[in-house]
């Protein structure tokens, strides 16, 4: 899912996101915390929710804001009630409770909404991870109660997805998975990974949980990741991903191509008139895109973002086809040698 934190995928026009020959994203991600603060719930409700406000007629998933509140560790106060925090925009005080987060996401109108959770920091002790997980479970109960006693506002269904926590501790992750399964949701998310732990820990926990979660329901690994992370996680049983990496890296000149990774700002591309990506972006040369970055032209970061989104969605669609054909694992080993190659 391309990340559209504030109701837009940064620097990418919606026509590029939906055009069959460009990115053609089936779903994008928004963020409860950011949309709540700006433009605010009054504006979103008057507009008919995020779909009407942004003129996006495909699915949207909203993160509950738990990760953003987690990242505001210096300006938040956590309790069983919820989280008090100061806005990063103007310092104004706010309170997120599980009930309020559901109400906010009802007003935003996303198709998939996430339960409010506490994202466990890494590293943390077993005891702290357990306390955090237990809090997330109590909040989940309240989220579900509020969800089932309220209705969608804009005439389309909404699905609530719980989040599994437990840091890197196998026992806690098993407990959390079993707890969320009691809520019989339409899909299940794995949170609290890609926060500083090793790739080995991330893959171990992912594999453990995929052995527990039902295969017929979507499994969402939140905030992941690199092409290698994604392909390895698919092989373990993950279905859904989101990450800011494609657009963030693209804005900074790191370009993913089907032939490897390039830093388009490097001088070696100054007179390279070959396509930025012969398969995915044949219309612009490396020299031209480098020139845009060197000149401070906003089109440079835009093209970098578009190329990276094209690449990521091409990669996962190739993975889907290879799964259907039956040679995914062979293809994965081959493609990783190419797409991980740094061409400087």
C-alpha positions in Angstrom: 0.0 0.0 0.0 1.5 3.4 -1.0 1.5 5.5 2.1 -0.7 8.6 1.9 -0.3 9.8 5.5 -2.2 13.1 5.2 -4.7 12.0 2.5 -2.2 12.0 -0.4 0.8 10.0 -1.5 3.4 12.7 -1.2 4.3 14.3 -4.5 2.3 11.8 -6.6 -0.8 12.9 -8.5 -3.8 10.6 -8.1 -3.9 10.0 -11.9 -0.5 8.3 -11.7 -1.8 6.1 -8.8 -4.8 4.8 -10.7 -3.7 4.8 -14.4 -3.3 1.2 -15.7 0.0 2.0 -17.4 1.6 3.7 -14.4 1.3 2.6 -10.8 -2.4 1.4 -10.6 -2.5 1.2 -6.8 -5.5 -0.9 -5.6 -5.4 0.7 -2.1 -3.5 3.4 -0.2 -2.9 4.1 3.4 -3.8 7.1 5.5 -3.1 8.0 9.1 -5.6 8.7 11.8 -3.3 10.9 13.9 -2.4 13.2 11.0 -5.9 13.5 9.5 -7.4 14.1 12.9 -5.1 17.1 13.4 -5.3 18.4 9.9 -7.6 19.0 8.1 -9.7 17.9 11.1 -12.8 15.9 11.6 -15.3 18.7 10.7 -13.8 19.1 7.3 -13.6 15.4 6.6 -17.2 14.8 7.7 -18.5 17.7 5.5 -16.6 16.3 2.6 -18.1 12.8 3.0 -15.0 11.2 4.4 -11.5 10.7 3.0 -12.8 9.3 -0.3 -14.9 12.4 -1.1 -12.3 14.8 0.3 -9.4 13.4 -1.8 -11.4 12.2 -4.8 -10.0 8.7 -4.3 -12.6 6.0 -5.1 -10.6 3.0 -4.3 -10.0 1.4 -0.8 -8.2 3.2 2.0 -6.7 1.8 5.1 -6.1 4.0 8.1 -3.5 3.3 10.7 -4.9 4.0 14.2 -2.3 6.5 15.1 -0.7 4.2 17.7 2.7 4.3 16.0 2.6 8.1 15.7 1.8 8.5 19.4 4.6 6.0 20.1 7.0 8.2 18.2 6.0 11.2 20.4 7.5 9.7 23.5 8.7 13.0 24.8 5.3 14.7 24.7 2.8 11.9 25.5 1.4 10.3 28.7 0.2 6.7 28.6 -2.5 5.2 30.8 -5.2 2.6 30.7 -7.6 5.2 29.6 -5.6 6.1 26.5 -2.8 8.5 25.5 -2.6 12.2 26.2 -0.3 13.9 23.7 0.7 17.3 22.4 0.1 18.1 18.7 3.3 18.3 16.7 1.8 21.2 14.8 0.9 23.6 17.6 1.5 21.9 20.9 -2.2 21.7 21.7 -3.2 18.9 24.1 -5.3 15.9 22.9 -6.5 12.5 24.2 -6.8 9.3 22.1 -8.8 6.6 23.7 -9.7 3.3 21.9 -13.3 4.6 21.6 -12.2 7.9 20.2 -9.9 6.3 17.7 -12.8 4.2 16.3 -15.0 7.3 16.2 -12.3 9.2 14.3 -11.8 6.4 11.8 -15.6 6.2 11.3 -15.5 9.9 10.4 -12.5 9.5 8.1 -14.4 6.7 6.4 -11.6 4.3 5.6 -12.5 0.9 4.3 -10.1 -0.9 6.7 -9.5 0.6 10.1 -6.9 -0.4 12.7 -7.5 -1.1 16.4 -5.6 1.3 18.7 -2.5 -0.3 20.1 0.7 0.6 21.8 3.7 0.0 19.6 6.3 -1.6 21.9 9.8 0.0 21.5 12.9 -2.0 20.8 14.7 -3.1 22.8 12.5 -3.7 25.8 12.4 -6.2 28.6 10.0 -9.2 28.6 8.1 -7.6 31.5 7.7 -4.3 29.6 6.6 -6.0 26.4 4.1 -8.0 28.4 2.6 -4.9 30.0 2.4 -3.2 26.6 0.8 -6.3 25.0 -1.8 -6.6 27.8 -2.7 -2.9 27.4 -3.1 -3.4 23.6 -5.4 -6.3 24.3 -7.6 -4.3 26.7 -7.7 -1.5 24.2 -8.7 -4.0 21.5 -11.7 -5.1 23.6 -12.8 -1.5 23.8 -12.2 -0.9 20.1 -14.3 -3.9 19.2 -17.1 -2.9 21.5 -17.2 0.7 20.1 -16.9 -0.6 16.5 -19.9 -3.0 16.9 -22.1 -0.5 18.6 -21.6 2.2 15.9 -22.2 2.3 12.1 -20.3 3.5 9.1 -21.2 7.0 8.0 -20.9 7.0 4.3 -22.8 4.0 2.9 -19.9 1.6 2.6 -18.7 -1.1 5.0 -15.7 -0.8 7.2 -13.5 -3.7 8.5 -11.7 -3.5 11.8 -8.3 -5.2 11.9 -6.6 -6.0 15.3 -2.9 -5.7 15.8 -0.6 -8.4 17.3 2.1 -7.1 19.6 4.7 -8.8 21.9 8.0 -7.4 20.7 10.6 -10.2 19.8 9.3 -12.7 22.5 7.8 -15.8 21.0 5.6 -16.6 24.0 4.1 -13.1 24.0 3.6 -13.2 20.3 1.7 -16.5 20.5 -0.4 -15.1 23.4 -1.2 -12.0 21.4 -2.1 -14.0 18.2 -4.4 -16.3 20.2 -6.1 -13.2 21.8 -6.8 -11.4 18.6 -8.1 -14.6 17.0 -10.9 -14.6 19.6 -12.2 -11.5 18.0 -12.8 -13.2 14.6 -11.8 -10.2 12.5 -11.7 -10.0 8.7 -7.9 -9.8 8.8 -5.0 -9.6 11.2 -2.0 -7.2 11.5 1.4 -7.7 12.9 2.7 -4.6 14.6 5.8 -3.7 16.5 8.3 -5.0 14.0 10.7 -3.1 11.8 11.4 -0.8 14.8 15.1 -1.6 15.2 15.2 -5.4 15.7 17.3 -7.6 13.5 16.0 -9.0 10.2 16.4 -12.5 11.7 14.1 -11.6 14.6 11.6 -10.0 12.3 11.4 -13.1 10.1 11.3 -15.5 13.0 8.4 -13.7 14.6 6.6 -13.4 11.2 7.0 -17.1 10.5 5.8 -18.0 14.0 2.6 -15.9 13.6 1.9 -17.0 10.1 1.8 -20.6 11.4 -1.0 -19.5 13.8 -3.1 -17.0 11.8 -5.7 -18.5 9.5 -4.5 -18.7 5.9 -7.8 -17.6 4.4 -7.7 -14.2 6.0 -5.3 -11.3 5.1 -2.1 -11.0 7.1 -0.7 -7.5 7.3 2.9 -6.8 8.3 2.9 -3.2 9.2 5.7 -0.7 8.2 7.7 -3.2 6.1 9.9 -2.6 4.2 12.8 -3.2 1.7 12.2 -5.3 -1.4 14.1 -8.1 0.3 12.0 -7.8 3.5 8.8 -7.9 1.4 9.8 -11.0 -0.7 11.0 -12.9 2.4 7.8 -12.1 4.3 5.6 -13.1 1.3 7.4 -16.5 1.4 6.5 -16.8 5.1 2.8 -16.1 4.4 2.3 -12.3 4.6 -0.3 -10.7 2.2 -0.3 -6.9 2.9 2.5 -4.3 3.4 2.9 -0.6 3.7 6.1 1.4 3.9 7.2 5.0 3.3 10.4 3.8 1.8 9.4 4.0 -1.9 8.4 7.6 -1.8 10.8 8.8 0.9 13.8 7.3 -0.8 12.6 8.5 -4.2 12.4 12.0 -3.0 16.0 11.8 -1.8 17.3 10.3 -5.0 17.6 6.6 -4.2 15.9 4.8 -7.1 14.7 1.2 -7.2 14.8 -0.4 -10.6 14.4 -3.9 -11.9 18.1 -3.9 -12.6 19.2 -2.7 -9.1 19.4 0.4 -6.9 20.9 3.6 -8.0 21.7 7.0 -6.4 20.6 9.2 -9.2 22.5 12.2 -7.7 25.9 10.5 -8.4 28.0 12.1 -11.1 28.3 8.8 -13.1 24.7 9.4 -14.4 25.4 12.9 -15.6 25.7 11.8 -19.3 24.0 8.4 -19.1 21.1 8.8 -21.5 19.7 5.3 -21.0 16.3 5.0 -19.4 15.9 5.5 -15.7 14.4 1.9 -15.8 14.1 0.3 -19.3 11.1 -1.8 -18.1 9.2 0.6 -15.8 10.3 4.1 -16.8 11.6 4.2 -20.4 10.4 7.8 -21.0 13.1 9.6 -18.9 16.9 9.2 -19.0 19.1 8.9 -16.0 20.9 12.0 -17.0 17.7 14.0 -17.2 16.4 12.9 -13.8 19.8 13.6 -12.3 19.7 17.0 -13.8 16.3 17.7 -12.2 17.7 16.7 -8.7 20.8 18.8 -9.2 18.7 21.8 -10.3 16.4 21.5 -7.4 13.4 21.0 -9.7 10.4 19.5 -7.9 9.9 17.1 -10.8 13.0 15.1 -9.8 11.6 13.9 -6.4 8.2 13.3 -8.1 9.7 11.1 -10.8 11.8 9.3 -8.2 8.7 8.6 -6.1 6.7 7.4 -9.1 9.4 5.1 -10.3 9.8 3.6 -6.8 6.1 3.0 -6.5 6.0 1.4 -9.9 8.9 -0.8 -8.9 7.3 -1.9 -5.6 4.0 -2.7 -7.2 5.6 -4.5 -10.1 7.6 -6.6 -7.7 4.6 -7.8 -5.6 2.5 -8.4 -8.7 5.4 -10.5 -10.1 5.4 -12.3 -6.8 1.7 -13.1 -7.1 2.1 -14.4 -10.6 5.0 -16.6 -9.5 3.0 -18.0 -6.7 0.2 -18.9 -9.1 2.7 -20.5 -11.5 4.3 -22.4 -8.7 8.0 -21.2 -8.9 7.9 -18.3 -6.5 10.9 -19.6 -4.4 13.2 -20.1 -7.4 12.2 -16.7 -8.8 12.7 -15.0 -5.4 16.3 -16.1 -5.2 17.0 -15.0 -8.7 15.3 -11.6 -8.6 16.9 -10.7 -5.2 20.3 -10.9 -6.7 19.3 -8.3 -9.3 17.1 -5.8 -7.4 19.4 -5.7 -4.3 22.4 -4.9 -6.4 23.7 -1.3 -5.7 24.7 0.3 -8.9 26.0 3.4 -7.0 
